[in-house]
Amino acid sequence: MPTQDQYIFQHNEHFELVLQSLDAGVYELDLEKKTFWWSSKFYELLGYKRGEISPNKQQFINTFVFPEDQNKLTAIFESYPKIAQHFIIEIRLLHHNGKYRWYQIAGQAKSRSHGSRPCLIGSLRDIQSRVEQQEQNKKNELFLEEIGVMAKVGGFEIKLNPFSSTWSKEMSIIHELPENYIPDYEEAISYVKPEYLPIVKKSINDALTLGIPYDIESKIITAKGREVWIRAIGKPVYDEKEEKIIALRGFFQDIDIQKEKELAFKASVNLINEQNHRLMNFSHIVSHNLRSHATNLALTLNLLEMETDPDELAHLGENLRKISNSFNKTMEYLNEIIVIQTKTNITRKSLKFKEVTKRIVASLKAEIEQIGVEIHYDFEACPEIDYIPAYLESILLNLISNGIKYRRADVTPVILIKTYTLNERIVLEVSDNGLGLDLVKHGDKLFGMHKTFHNNPNAKGIGLFITKNQIEALGGKISVKSEVNQGSTFTVVF
């Protein structure tokens, strides 16, 4: 016969409705009376109807409970009179379909009358769907984490009101920090390389204040001092009403390998373009200069064959010698250009700008003192360079000589030489206060072969041509700023 409480449990319709809405079954275990009662929902959750199986504590544990969970439930069932607090455990039970499912069993000891042994009253809920979802979520997290590791992608979030920042494990890996270390915003932003800091801060600020998403590339300096190219994408997060920005979410990706390949590819393309450009110039020089000499030579020889006058023959002979000398000079210059292109693999040496400049000034000492040229130099910002010695001497000699050669008669010639670094490259500047040049009119011809722009009898138009080829052969650039009667500044980016 059921006790009065069991009768109330079994026949209270309101209680049954509550249990149905909660999708939970109820049980009562009384060790003193050796009874184990289940509600109808309890049977249903296991796939049975009342009467198909008999509730029995030991049989329930041995038959329904997954072997690895049996000790856990036995410990509770045997000791529940001593358990004062409510308990909740998750175990696997054998369903009527022959498969184990996850269930949640909860309960608490309850005394029925003074002096009697308490009984255990509790509930049973099917949590298989929740457990499966949790397992799927874990798999998804692991999957995303593996993707993040393989793709070198990490996520971050910056929240407002109150301000806080978080990031994923992969973010720490990218920054070469301990995996579980999460720095605050100020420390996180400090890893950005200083030259990229303004654009990074502006991008974050615009996203948080103006709602402008960003996609930028920059460099960071990791905790171990390595420079790494990264891509950062950020998107503002709005509140439920889509009115107010409450956070910024995004991701970092380590793109160092791809970026270096991209830069190397661009450098290769630029090198090929430069080489093609030099080849075109060389072809132009060959076709123009040599053809001019060949034409003059052929014309002079024709005149020699037809001429009989001794004086005219002597004059034509002199012209022939001049043409021959000019032809030889052009061949020497062209040969020098070829040599420049083939000497790029010569071992470079560490050279001090000050020492090289002093040697050049010493070689020009007589001319400098005679004219009264002032030469000033400042190599503090970048005192030395790894370069081919003959090339550096030739470059400095030509640029200094130009400053002397194309001086103004009404002022003391002053030549200023300095070095510095720009975007991790060494820069040499040589300025003068000389005649200057109309770059609009002559700028595209300035570095051409045999190009002169002032009536200087010593000008051959070959120095800047050679200098440009030497610089470009080693991957550098030369440019000029100039104004008529104001002077010129030649800038060499090595």
C-alpha positions in Angstrom: 0.0 0.0 0.0 1.4 3.5 -0.8 2.0 5.9 2.0 -0.2 9.0 2.4 2.6 11.1 0.9 3.1 8.7 -2.0 -0.7 8.8 -2.6 -0.5 12.7 -2.7 2.5 12.4 -5.1 0.6 10.0 -7.4 -2.8 11.6 -7.4 -2.2 15.4 -7.1 -3.1 16.6 -10.6 -1.6 20.0 -10.1 1.7 18.5 -9.2 1.6 16.2 -12.2 1.0 19.2 -14.5 4.0 21.0 -13.1 6.2 17.9 -13.6 4.9 17.5 -17.2 5.8 21.1 -18.0 9.2 20.7 -16.5 9.6 17.4 -18.5 10.9 15.7 -15.3 10.1 12.5 -13.4 9.9 12.1 -9.7 11.3 9.3 -7.5 11.2 8.5 -3.8 13.7 6.1 -2.1 13.0 4.9 1.4 15.7 2.6 2.8 13.8 2.0 6.0 10.7 0.7 4.3 12.8 -0.6 1.4 10.6 1.1 -1.3 11.7 2.8 -4.5 8.8 4.7 -6.1 8.8 6.3 -9.6 6.3 8.7 -11.1 4.8 8.0 -14.5 7.1 10.5 -16.1 10.1 8.7 -14.6 9.1 5.5 -16.5 8.4 7.5 -19.7 11.9 9.1 -19.6 13.4 5.7 -19.6 11.1 4.6 -22.5 8.8 2.4 -20.4 5.2 2.5 -19.1 4.2 1.9 -15.5 4.0 -1.9 -14.9 6.5 -2.9 -17.6 9.4 -2.9 -15.0 9.5 -3.0 -11.2 11.4 -0.2 -9.4 14.2 -1.7 -7.3 17.2 0.2 -6.1 19.9 -2.4 -6.7 18.3 -3.7 -9.9 18.1 0.0 -11.1 21.8 0.5 -10.4 23.0 -2.7 -11.9 20.7 -2.8 -14.9 20.1 0.9 -15.9 23.2 2.8 -14.7 26.2 3.0 -17.0 29.0 0.9 -15.3 31.4 3.9 -14.9 28.6 5.9 -13.1 27.3 3.1 -10.8 29.7 4.0 -7.9 28.7 7.6 -8.0 25.0 6.9 -7.7 25.5 4.0 -5.1 27.4 6.4 -2.9 24.5 8.8 -2.8 21.7 6.2 -2.4 23.6 4.5 0.5 24.5 7.7 2.3 21.6 10.0 1.6 20.4 10.1 5.2 23.6 11.9 6.1 23.3 14.3 3.2 21.7 17.5 4.3 22.1 19.5 1.1 20.4 19.2 -2.2 22.5 17.3 -4.8 22.5 17.2 -8.6 24.6 14.7 -10.7 24.7 13.7 -14.3 24.8 10.0 -15.2 24.1 7.8 -18.2 21.1 5.4 -18.0 20.1 2.6 -20.3 17.0 3.6 -22.4 14.4 1.1 -23.5 15.8 1.4 -27.1 19.0 -0.2 -25.9 21.2 3.0 -25.9 22.6 4.9 -23.0 21.4 8.5 -22.6 22.5 11.3 -20.3 20.2 12.2 -17.4 20.3 14.6 -14.5 19.3 13.2 -11.1 18.6 15.6 -8.3 17.4 15.0 -4.8 17.4 15.8 -1.1 16.8 13.9 2.1 13.4 14.5 3.7 12.2 13.4 7.2 8.5 12.2 7.3 8.0 12.0 11.1 10.1 12.6 14.2 12.5 9.7 14.8 12.0 8.0 11.5 14.7 7.5 9.0 14.6 10.2 6.2 13.6 9.2 2.7 15.2 10.6 -0.5 13.0 12.5 -2.8 14.1 13.9 -6.2 13.7 14.3 -9.9 15.0 12.8 -13.1 15.5 14.9 -16.3 16.7 13.8 -19.8 19.7 16.0 -20.8 20.9 14.1 -23.8 20.2 17.0 -26.2 22.1 19.4 -24.0 25.1 17.1 -23.6 25.2 16.5 -27.3 25.1 20.2 -27.9 27.8 20.8 -25.4 30.0 18.1 -27.1 29.3 19.6 -30.5 30.2 23.1 -29.1 33.4 21.6 -27.8 34.2 20.0 -31.1 33.4 23.3 -32.9 35.6 25.2 -30.5 38.5 22.7 -31.0 37.9 22.9 -34.7 37.9 26.7 -34.8 41.0 26.6 -32.5 42.8 24.3 -34.8 41.8 26.4 -37.8 43.1 29.5 -35.9 46.4 27.8 -35.2 46.8 26.6 -38.8 45.7 29.9 -40.3 47.5 31.9 -37.5 44.3 33.8 -36.8 43.3 35.2 -33.3 40.2 37.0 -32.2 39.8 40.1 -30.0 37.1 42.2 -28.4 37.1 45.7 -26.9 34.1 46.6 -24.8 32.9 50.0 -23.7 31.2 51.1 -20.5 33.1 49.8 -18.7 36.2 49.7 -20.9 37.8 46.3 -21.2 39.6 44.1 -23.7 40.0 40.4 -24.3 41.6 38.2 -26.9 42.0 34.6 -27.9 44.8 32.1 -27.2 46.0 32.4 -30.7 46.4 36.2 -30.2 48.9 35.4 -27.4 50.7 32.9 -29.7 51.0 35.5 -32.5 52.5 38.0 -30.0 54.8 35.3 -28.6 53.2 35.5 -25.1 52.2 32.6 -22.8 49.0 31.1 -24.3 46.8 32.0 -21.3 48.1 35.5 -20.9 45.7 38.3 -21.8 47.2 41.8 -21.6 45.2 44.9 -21.1 44.5 47.3 -23.9 47.5 49.6 -23.2 49.9 46.7 -23.2 48.3 45.1 -26.3 48.6 48.3 -28.3 52.3 48.7 -27.2 53.3 45.7 -29.4 52.4 47.7 -32.5 55.6 48.9 -34.2 55.8 52.7 -33.6 55.6 53.8 -37.2 52.2 52.0 -37.6 50.8 53.1 -34.2 49.0 56.2 -35.5 47.0 54.4 -38.2 46.2 51.5 -35.8 44.9 53.9 -33.0 43.0 56.0 -35.6 41.3 52.8 -37.0 40.2 51.6 -33.5 39.0 55.1 -32.5 37.0 55.6 -35.7 35.4 52.1 -35.3 34.4 52.8 -31.7 33.3 56.4 -32.2 32.1 56.6 -35.8 31.2 53.0 -36.5 33.7 52.7 -39.4 35.1 49.1 -39.8 38.7 48.7 -40.8 41.0 46.2 -42.6 44.6 47.2 -42.3 48.1 45.7 -42.4 50.8 46.7 -40.0 53.8 45.3 -38.1 54.0 44.3 -34.5 57.1 43.7 -32.4 56.5 40.5 -30.4 57.4 39.9 -26.8 60.5 38.1 -28.0 61.5 41.1 -30.2 60.5 39.7 -33.6 58.9 42.0 -36.2 55.8 40.3 -37.7 53.5 41.5 -40.4 49.8 41.2 -39.3 46.4 41.9 -40.8 43.8 43.4 -38.5 40.1 43.5 -39.2 37.7 45.2 -36.8 34.0 45.8 -36.8 31.8 47.8 -34.4 29.2 46.0 -32.3 25.9 47.8 -31.6 23.3 47.4 -28.9 20.0 45.6 -29.4 18.4 48.8 -30.8 21.3 49.3 -33.3 21.7 52.8 -31.9 24.8 52.7 -29.8 28.2 51.2 -30.2 29.0 48.9 -27.3 32.1 47.0 -28.5 34.6 46.3 -31.2 35.2 42.8 -32.4 37.7 41.5 -34.9 40.7 39.3 -35.6 44.4 39.4 -36.1 46.2 37.2 -38.7 49.9 36.5 -38.9 50.6 37.3 -42.6 54.4 37.6 -42.2 55.3 34.8 -44.6 52.8 35.9 -47.2 53.7 39.5 -46.9 57.4 38.8 -47.2 56.7 36.8 -50.3 54.5 39.6 -51.7 57.2 42.2 -51.0 59.9 39.9 -52.5 57.7 39.4 -55.6 57.1 43.2 -55.9 60.9 43.8 -55.5 61.5 41.2 -58.3 59.0 42.8 -60.6 60.5 46.3 -59.9 64.0 44.9 -60.5 62.9 43.3 -63.8 61.3 46.6 -64.8 64.4 48.5 -63.8 66.6 46.1 -65.7 64.3 46.4 -68.8 64.5 50.1 -68.5 68.3 50.1 -68.3 68.3 47.6 -71.2 66.2 50.0 -73.3 68.5 52.9 -72.4 71.5 50.8 -73.3 69.8 49.8 -76.6 69.0 53.5 -77.3 72.6 54.5 -76.6 73.9 51.8 -78.9 71.5 52.5 -81.7 71.9 56.3 -81.4 75.4 57.0 -80.4 77.1 54.2 -82.3 74.9 54.8 -85.4 75.9 58.5 -85.3 79.6 57.6 -85.2 79.2 55.0 -87.9 77.3 57.4 -90.2 80.0 60.1 -89.7 82.7 57.6 -90.3 81.1 56.3 -93.5 80.5 59.9 -94.8 84.1 60.9 -94.1 85.5 57.8 -95.8 83.3 58.5 -98.9 84.6 62.1 -99.0 88.2 60.8 -98.6 87.7 58.6 -101.7 86.5 61.5 -103.8 88.8 64.3 -102.5 92.1 65.1 -104.2 93.0 68.4 -102.6 95.9 67.9 -100.1 94.6 70.4 -97.5 91.1 69.0 -97.6 92.4 65.5 -97.3 94.4 66.6 -94.2 91.2 68.1 -92.8 89.2 65.0 -93.5 92.0 62.9 -91.9 91.8 65.0 -88.7 88.0 64.5 -88.7 88.5 60.8 -89.1 90.8 60.7 -86.0 88.2 62.7 -84.0 85.4 60.4 -85.0 87.6 57.4 -84.2 88.5 58.8 -80.7 84.9 59.6 -80.0 83.9 56.1 -81.2 86.4 54.6 -78.8 85.3 56.7 -75.9 81.7 55.7 -76.4 82.7 52.1 -76.5 84.6 52.5 -73.3 81.6 54.1 -71.6 79.3 51.3 -72.9 81.8 48.7 -71.7 81.9 50.4 -68.3 78.1 50.1 -68.0 78.3 46.4 -68.8 81.0 46.0 -66.2 78.8 47.8 -63.6 75.9 45.4 -64.3 78.2 42.3 -63.9 80.0 43.5 -60.7 76.9 43.5 -58.5 78.0 40.3 -56.9 81.3 41.7 -55.7 81.7 41.4 -51.9 80.6 44.6 -50.2 82.7 46.1 -47.4 81.8 48.2 -44.4 82.7 51.8 -45.5 82.7 55.0 -43.4 81.3 57.9 -45.3 83.6 60.3 -43.5 86.8 58.5 -44.5 85.7 58.1 -48.2 84.7 61.8 -48.4 88.0 62.8 -46.9 89.9 60.9 -49.6 87.9 62.4 -52.3 88.3 66.0 -50.9 92.1 65.3 -50.7 92.2 64.3 -54.3 90.5 67.5 -55.3 92.4 69.7 -52.9 94.2 71.8 -55.5 91.0 72.7 -57.3 89.0 73.3 -54.0 91.7 75.7 -52.7 92.1 77.5 -56.0 88.3 78.2 -56.3 87.6 78.5 -52.6 85.0 75.8 -52.3 83.5 75.1 -48.8 82.6 71.5 -48.2 80.7 70.5 -45.0 79.5 67.1 -44.1 77.4 65.4 -41.3 77.4 61.6 -41.1 76.3 61.3 -37.5 72.8 59.9 -38.3 74.3 57.1 -40.5 78.1 56.9 -40.3 78.7 53.8 -42.5 77.4 51.5 -45.2 78.1 48.1 -46.6 78.9 48.8 -50.3 81.3 48.3 -53.2 84.2 50.6 -52.4 84.9 51.7 -56.0 81.2 52.5 -56.5 80.8 54.6 -53.4 83.9 56.6 -54.2 82.7 57.1 -57.8 79.3 58.3 -56.6 80.6 60.8 -54.1 83.3 62.0 -56.5 80.9 62.7 -59.3 78.3 64.5 -57.1 81.0 66.6 -55.4 82.7 67.4 -58.7 79.4 68.5 -60.2 78.9 70.9 -57.3 82.3 72.4 -58.1 82.0 72.3 -61.9 78.6 74.0 -62.0 79.2 76.7 -59.4 78.0 80.2 -59.7 80.6 82.9 -60.2 78.9 85.4 -57.8 78.9 83.3 -54.6 81.3 81.2 -52.7 80.6 77.6 -53.7 79.2 75.6 -50.8 78.6 71.8 -50.9 76.7 70.1 -48.0 76.9 66.3 -47.6 74.8 64.3 -45.1 73.4 60.9 -44.5 70.4 59.5 -42.6 68.0 56.6 -42.7 64.5 56.5 -44.2 62.2 53.5 -44.0 65.1 51.3 -43.0 67.2 52.4 -46.0 70.4 54.6 -46.0 70.1 57.9 -47.7 72.9 60.2 -49.0 72.2 63.9 -49.8 74.7 66.1 -51.6 73.5 69.8 -52.0 75.2 72.8 -53.6 74.4 76.4 -54.2 75.4 76.4 -57.9 73.8 77.1 -61.2 70.9 74.7 -60.7 68.8 73.4 -63.5 65.3 73.8 -65.1 64.0 70.3 -64.3 60.8 70.9 -66.3 62.9 71.5 -69.4 65.8 69.1 -68.8 64.8 66.8 -65.9 64.2 63.7 -68.1 67.6 64.0 -69.7 69.7 64.8 -66.7 71.0 61.3 -66.2 71.4 60.5 -69.9 74.7 59.8 -71.7 76.5 62.8 -73.2 73.8 65.2 -71.8 75.2 68.6 -70.8 73.1 71.7 -69.9 75.6 74.5 -69.3 78.4 75.9 -71.4 81.2 74.3 -69.4 84.1 73.2 -71.6 85.0 70.3 -69.2 81.5 68.8 -69.2 81.2 65.5 -71.0 77.8 64.4 -69.8 78.9 61.0 -68.6 79.4 61.4 -64.8 75.7 61.3 -63.7 75.0 58.6 -66.3 77.7 56.4 -64.8 76.5 57.3 -61.2 72.9 56.4 -61.9 73.9 53.0 -63.3 76.1 52.2 -60.4 73.4 53.1 -57.9 70.6 51.3 -59.7 72.8 48.2 -60.3 72.8 47.7 -56.6 69.1 48.3 -56.1 69.2 52.0 -55.2 67.6 55.1 -56.6 68.9 58.6 -57.3 66.8 61.7 -57.7 67.4 65.5 -57.8 65.7 68.7 -56.7 67.0 71.8 -58.4 66.1 75.4 -59.2 68.0 77.8 -61.6 70.6 79.9 -59.8 69.5 78.3 -56.5 71.5 75.1 -56.6 70.7 71.4 -56.6 70.2 68.5 -54.1 71.0 65.0 -55.2 69.4 62.3 -53.1 70.7 58.7 -53.2 68.6 56.0 -51.6 70.9 53.0 -51.3 
